[in-house]
């Protein structure tokens, strides 16, 4: 499935429980990225923080059981493990109420963190983790480190925890930026572009931030990818949506794994679209997907 699995991935940010009414599921976009990447057999580490509580223990045990290194996850005695209240509409689209403060707002660098970063080939980060200065400052210290790593910025806008200036700083640190269509239009507009044309928005952000690689997801309508100066497109795969939680994260993890391993953008978009669709057809952010299931889906839906 992958030509090169010796790519060390590190994901930085929130680990938490998504709460759907009476049901709790482990999540957080950076953790979803880590879990999906690890499911493909890549070495992956998570940098985050949990509370000294049962939720934190359950999350750490789960992450470890799913082959993700937890050496970068610290325990904070003063704050509880993160909780997000998730509400789904009739189409399965989610809205979120994110508890503040949570343990993941207080991630601090230590020797384990530095050793993990030293060996990283790809580094995932998002914008939500910057809502508190402690985790924000740690993130920027890692982004500014001298180690060579492919920095992937997963734009994850959650009001009121962002502003244009912060997003601009984060985009300027990235080698690859992933938006959904609403996010890129909002951000490009905030930076001065008044256009609804997605390709124009992608080129504008690329020039503004000196980022050569950008992906925009379009929900059921597929995705656009700017990779090394060339534009690629995929129409997406129709599925019956159970919920959209984590589908974009699995799409991004799959896309980056394929791009860095195989370097074929068309194949990478196709593979990532299949994985994202399969996740959307299941409940929760991290359903188990076997390689055979993904390959069968691709064969059955070949264009």
Order of alpha helices (4+ residues) and beta strands (2+ residues): beta-beta-beta-alpha-beta-alpha-beta-beta-beta-alpha-beta-alpha-beta-alpha-beta-alpha-alpha-beta-beta-beta-alpha-alpha-alpha
